[in-house]
Amino acid sequence: MLSLKELNQQFMNQADREWASRTAAAIKNKVSAVSLTVGSAIPYSTVNGRFDDWSDRIEWWCNGFWSGLLWLMYTETRDERYLEQARISEAALDACFRDFVGMDHDAGFRWLPTAVSDYRLTGNEASRRRGLLAATILAGRYNPAGEFIRAWDGLPTAERNNVGWGIIDCMMNLPILYWASEETQDPRFREIAMKHADTVSWAFVRPDGSCEHIVEFDPFSGEKVAIHGGQGYADGSSWTRGQAWGLYGFVLSYIHSGKEAYLDTAKRIAHYFIANIPESGHIPVDFRQPAEPDWEDSTASAIASCGLIELARHVPDGERHLYLQAAIKLLKALDRDRCCYDLSNDAIVQKCTAAYHDKEHEFNIIYGDSYYAEAIFKLTGNDFLIW
């Protein structure tokens, strides 16, 4: 494995290194200015260009990403104001434990960029306890019959029975289980994470490297019984953010477990993703959506870029260029056409879409900024891995 600094020095040309450095500086300048106006808010999107506040809906799965962006800024600057502001989200999320709301599969998305990042960077024992509690609750969602982690709660209805539903997004939540195993020296967390990843590798990832969003299992027998299109265009299509979750998620499972099959699966998903990148470098909401309307999801570009950069670190020298250059192409397209670095809009990354069939498309989403900053900082050698 190469460090990110070694990847930067050995496999990026001088022009790309200078571009990444300039872009990182622009991100830091923008977040520095915007963070002063956010205060105790927990942003998800923007209203008239200004960040909103989801602190009154603390169970929302995205409520860790602002903190994650601030911790990234802290690793870059060591400015303690980012530490103090990041801890606002971390403390607010305690309501989810207290009231047991929103405790679905998204534990990693909320407590890795908040509590676990805090503990890794500062040794804060209260943060460690929060992270372990979140991991323990996530482990409790494991269904041993189907060897998968249940996505959402709710009793079955005539229209929907999600008791047996798993989703591709959960690959990004597994790292909190790997971390908990390392922290406690208890193999159960790691085994649950690997069992789920093994199931995803055969039940979600198709032979061509495309991925299902939702797979329904019989919760009693574990048999795969149906697929659901979820946030993509249709059943059997190729929701791009789901592709990115799978790509990055399998790289992370390889990093944390060392299981070569996960690296191979990540490469298969990556090859499919790379083969479908449009000439413009801008990623649609679904690789199999109709030509019109041509909706984009810039978050898929940012997330996939993070996965591709990490993938480039863990493959033989002859393969690194393929993944690294694909990431750089995606990031340069965002930087050139889809990023706002002035203060006309609080968000950096533009044209993000949560789901194909939502009424709203191509707006600001906080994890677009978080993953974009993560990817650019990786290119400049920042080795801090939130996940």
C-alpha positions in Angstrom: 0.0 0.0 0.0 1.2 3.5 -0.9 0.7 6.5 1.4 -1.3 9.3 -0.3 1.8 11.4 -0.3 3.7 8.7 -2.2 0.8 8.3 -4.6 0.9 12.1 -5.1 4.6 12.2 -5.7 5.0 9.1 -7.8 1.8 8.9 -9.9 0.6 12.5 -10.4 2.3 14.9 -12.8 3.4 18.3 -11.7 0.4 20.1 -13.3 -2.1 17.8 -11.5 -0.3 18.3 -8.2 -0.5 22.1 -8.6 -4.1 21.9 -9.6 -5.0 19.8 -6.5 -3.1 22.2 -4.3 -4.9 25.2 -5.7 -8.3 23.4 -5.3 -7.6 22.4 -1.8 -6.8 26.0 -0.9 -10.0 27.2 -2.5 -12.0 24.6 -0.5 -10.3 25.7 2.8 -10.9 29.4 2.1 -14.6 28.7 1.3 -15.3 26.4 4.3 -13.4 28.8 6.6 -15.7 31.7 5.6 -19.0 29.7 5.6 -18.3 27.9 8.9 -18.4 31.3 10.6 -22.0 31.9 9.6 -23.3 28.4 10.2 -23.0 28.5 14.0 -24.8 25.6 15.7 -26.8 24.6 12.6 -26.4 21.1 11.0 -26.7 21.7 7.3 -28.2 19.4 4.7 -29.0 21.6 1.7 -29.4 25.3 1.0 -32.3 27.8 0.8 -31.6 30.7 -1.5 -27.9 29.8 -1.4 -27.7 29.7 2.5 -27.2 26.5 4.4 -30.4 25.2 6.2 -30.5 23.6 9.6 -31.6 20.0 10.3 -30.8 20.0 14.0 -34.6 19.7 14.8 -34.6 16.5 12.7 -31.6 15.0 14.3 -32.3 11.4 13.2 -31.7 12.4 9.5 -29.0 10.1 8.1 -27.0 13.0 6.6 -26.4 14.8 10.0 -22.8 13.7 10.4 -21.4 15.1 7.1 -21.0 18.7 8.2 -19.0 17.5 11.2 -17.0 15.3 8.9 -16.1 18.3 6.7 -15.1 20.2 9.8 -12.8 17.4 11.0 -11.2 17.3 7.6 -10.6 21.0 8.0 -9.1 20.4 11.4 -6.7 17.8 10.0 -5.6 20.4 7.4 -5.3 23.4 9.7 -5.3 22.3 13.4 -7.6 25.2 14.0 -9.5 24.4 17.2 -12.6 26.3 16.1 -13.3 23.4 13.7 -13.0 20.9 16.5 -15.4 22.9 18.7 -17.9 23.3 15.9 -17.7 19.6 14.8 -18.6 18.6 18.4 -22.0 20.4 18.1 -23.3 17.7 15.7 -21.7 14.9 17.8 -23.5 16.0 21.0 -26.8 16.7 19.2 -26.8 13.1 17.9 -27.1 11.8 21.4 -30.8 12.4 21.1 -31.0 9.5 18.7 -29.6 7.2 21.4 -31.8 8.7 24.1 -35.1 8.6 22.1 -34.1 5.7 19.9 -35.1 7.5 16.7 -33.5 6.9 13.3 -31.4 4.0 14.6 -31.3 2.3 11.2 -28.4 1.0 9.2 -26.9 4.5 8.8 -24.9 4.4 12.0 -21.6 4.8 10.1 -22.7 7.8 8.2 -23.6 9.6 11.4 -21.0 8.5 14.0 -17.9 7.9 11.9 -17.6 11.5 10.8 -18.6 12.7 14.3 -17.7 10.7 17.4 -15.2 8.2 15.9 -13.3 11.0 14.1 -13.2 13.0 17.3 -11.8 10.0 19.2 -9.2 9.1 16.5 -8.0 12.7 16.4 -8.2 13.8 20.1 -8.6 10.6 22.2 -11.9 11.9 23.6 -13.3 9.0 25.7 -16.9 10.2 25.5 -16.6 10.1 21.7 -15.2 6.5 21.9 -18.3 5.5 24.0 -20.6 7.1 21.5 -19.0 5.3 18.6 -19.1 1.9 20.3 -22.8 2.4 21.2 -23.6 3.2 17.6 -21.6 0.1 16.4 -23.4 -2.1 18.9 -26.8 -1.0 17.8 -25.8 -1.5 14.1 -24.6 -5.0 14.9 -28.0 -5.7 16.4 -29.6 -5.2 13.0 -27.8 -8.2 11.6 -30.1 -11.0 10.3 -28.2 -14.3 10.6 -30.7 -16.2 8.3 -29.8 -14.0 5.3 -26.4 -12.8 6.6 -27.3 -9.1 5.9 -27.9 -6.0 7.9 -31.5 -4.8 7.8 -31.7 -1.3 6.3 -34.8 0.3 7.8 -37.4 -0.3 10.5 -41.2 -0.4 10.3 -43.8 -3.1 10.5 -44.9 -4.8 7.2 -47.8 -3.3 5.4 -49.8 -4.4 2.4 -47.7 -2.1 0.1 -44.3 -2.7 1.6 -42.4 -5.2 3.7 -38.9 -4.0 4.4 -38.1 -6.5 7.2 -35.9 -8.3 4.7 -34.5 -5.3 2.9 -30.8 -4.6 2.6 -29.3 -1.7 0.6 -26.0 -1.0 -1.2 -25.4 2.2 0.9 -24.7 0.0 4.0 -21.3 -0.9 2.6 -20.2 2.6 3.8 -21.5 1.9 7.3 -19.5 -1.3 7.8 -16.3 0.6 8.8 -17.8 1.5 12.2 -18.0 -2.2 12.9 -14.4 -2.8 11.8 -13.4 0.0 14.0 -15.3 -1.4 17.0 -13.6 -4.8 16.6 -10.2 -3.2 16.6 -11.1 -1.0 19.5 -12.6 -3.7 21.7 -10.6 -6.7 20.3 -14.0 -8.4 19.9 -14.3 -10.2 16.6 -18.1 -10.2 16.5 -18.3 -6.7 14.9 -15.8 -7.6 12.2 -17.5 -10.9 11.4 -20.9 -9.2 11.0 -19.4 -6.6 8.7 -17.7 -9.3 6.6 -20.8 -11.5 6.4 -22.8 -8.5 5.2 -20.1 -7.6 2.6 -20.0 -11.3 1.4 -23.8 -11.2 0.9 -23.6 -7.9 -1.0 -20.9 -9.2 -3.3 -23.2 -11.9 -4.7 -26.7 -10.5 -4.1 -26.1 -6.9 -5.2 -23.1 -6.7 -7.5 -24.0 -7.9 -11.0 -21.4 -9.7 -13.2 -20.8 -6.5 -15.2 -20.0 -4.5 -12.0 -23.3 -2.6 -11.9 -25.2 -2.8 -8.6 -28.7 -3.1 -7.3 -29.8 -0.5 -4.8 -32.2 -2.6 -2.7 -32.3 -6.4 -2.4 -35.2 -8.0 -0.6 -34.5 -11.3 1.3 -36.9 -13.6 3.0 -36.0 -12.7 6.6 -36.7 -16.2 7.8 -34.9 -18.3 5.1 -32.4 -15.7 3.8 -33.4 -16.4 0.2 -33.1 -13.5 -2.2 -36.7 -12.8 -3.4 -36.7 -9.5 -5.2 -34.9 -6.3 -6.2 -36.1 -2.7 -5.9 -34.9 0.2 -7.9 -34.9 2.5 -4.9 -33.4 5.9 -5.7 -32.4 4.9 -9.2 -34.4 5.1 -12.4 -35.9 1.6 -12.3 -35.5 -2.0 -11.0 -32.4 -3.3 -12.6 -31.0 0.1 -13.6 -27.8 1.6 -12.3 -28.1 4.3 -9.7 -24.8 6.1 -9.8 -24.5 7.1 -6.1 -25.2 3.4 -5.3 -22.4 2.5 -7.7 -20.2 4.9 -5.7 -21.2 3.5 -2.4 -20.4 0.0 -3.6 -17.0 1.0 -5.1 -15.8 2.9 -2.0 -17.4 0.5 0.4 -15.7 -2.6 -0.9 -12.3 -0.8 -1.0 -12.9 0.1 2.7 -13.8 -3.5 3.6 -10.6 -4.6 1.9 -8.6 -2.0 3.9 -10.1 -3.0 7.2 -10.2 -6.8 6.6 -7.5 -7.6 4.1 -9.8 -9.9 2.2 -8.7 -9.9 -1.4 -12.1 -10.7 -2.7 -13.3 -7.3 -1.6 -10.6 -5.6 -3.6 -11.6 -7.6 -6.6 -15.2 -6.6 -6.2 -14.2 -3.0 -5.8 -12.2 -3.2 -9.1 -15.2 -4.8 -10.9 -17.5 -1.9 -9.8 -14.8 0.6 -10.6 -14.3 -0.7 -14.1 -18.1 -0.5 -14.8 -18.2 3.1 -13.4 -15.1 4.2 -15.4 -16.5 2.7 -18.6 -19.7 4.8 -18.2 -18.2 8.2 -17.3 -19.5 10.6 -20.0 -16.9 12.6 -22.0 -18.0 15.7 -20.0 -17.0 13.9 -16.7 -20.4 14.8 -15.2 -22.2 11.8 -13.8 -26.0 11.2 -14.3 -28.3 10.2 -11.5 -28.5 6.7 -13.1 -26.2 5.3 -15.8 -29.3 3.7 -17.4 -31.7 6.7 -17.3 -33.3 8.1 -20.4 -31.3 10.7 -22.4 -33.8 13.3 -21.3 -34.2 14.7 -18.8 -30.4 14.6 -18.3 -30.3 15.0 -14.6 -26.9 14.8 -12.8 -25.7 13.8 -9.4 -22.4 15.5 -8.5 -22.3 13.6 -5.2 -21.8 10.3 -7.1 -18.7 11.9 -8.8 -17.2 13.0 -5.4 -17.9 9.7 -3.6 -16.6 7.6 -6.5 -13.4 9.7 -6.6 -12.7 8.9 -3.0 -13.0 5.2 -3.7 -10.9 5.4 -6.9 -8.1 7.2 -5.1 -8.1 4.6 -2.3 -8.2 1.9 -4.8 -5.2 3.3 -6.6 -3.2 3.0 -3.3 -3.9 -0.8 -3.0 -3.3 -2.2 -6.5 0.0 -3.0 -8.2 1.9 -0.1 -9.8 0.8 -0.9 -13.3 -2.9 -0.5 -12.3 -2.7 2.7 -10.2 -2.8 5.1 -13.1 -6.2 3.8 -14.4 -8.0 4.5 -11.1 -6.2 7.7 -10.2 -6.7 9.3 -13.5 -10.4 8.5 -13.5 -10.7 10.2 -10.1 -8.8 13.2 -11.4 -11.1 13.5 -14.4 -14.2 13.4 -12.3 -12.8 16.0 -9.8 -11.5 18.3 -12.5 -15.0 18.3 -14.1 -16.5 19.2 -10.8 -13.9 21.9 -10.1 -14.3 23.4 -13.6 -18.1 23.3 -14.0 -19.9 22.4 -10.8 -18.2 24.1 -7.9 -18.8 27.5 -6.3 -15.9 28.9 -4.4 -17.3 32.4 -3.7 -19.9 33.3 -1.1 -22.9 33.5 -3.4 -23.8 30.0 -2.3 -22.8 28.4 1.0 -22.3 25.0 -0.7 -19.3 24.2 -2.9 -20.6 21.3 -5.0 -23.6 22.1 -7.3 -26.1 19.9 -9.2 -26.6 17.1 -6.6 -29.6 14.8 -6.7 -30.9 12.6 -4.0 -33.1 10.3 -6.1 -34.2 10.0 -9.7 -37.9 10.1 -9.0 -37.9 12.9 -6.4 -39.5 16.2 -7.4 -36.4 18.2 -6.8 -33.1 17.6 -8.7 -29.7 19.2 -9.0 -29.6 21.1 -5.7 -26.9 21.3 -2.9 -26.4 18.4 -0.6 -23.9 18.5 2.2 -22.2 15.2 1.5 -21.3 16.5 -1.9 -19.0 19.0 -0.2 -17.7 16.5 2.4 -16.7 13.9 -0.1 -15.4 16.4 -2.6 -13.1 17.9 0.1 -12.1 14.4 1.2 -11.1 13.5 -2.3 -9.1 16.7 -3.0 -7.3 16.5 0.3 -6.4 12.9 -0.5 -4.8 14.1 -3.7 -2.7 16.5 -1.6 -1.5 13.8 0.7 -4.0 13.9 3.7 -4.0 10.4 5.0 -6.9 10.9 7.6 -9.5 8.3 6.8 -12.9 9.1 8.2 -14.2 5.7 7.2 
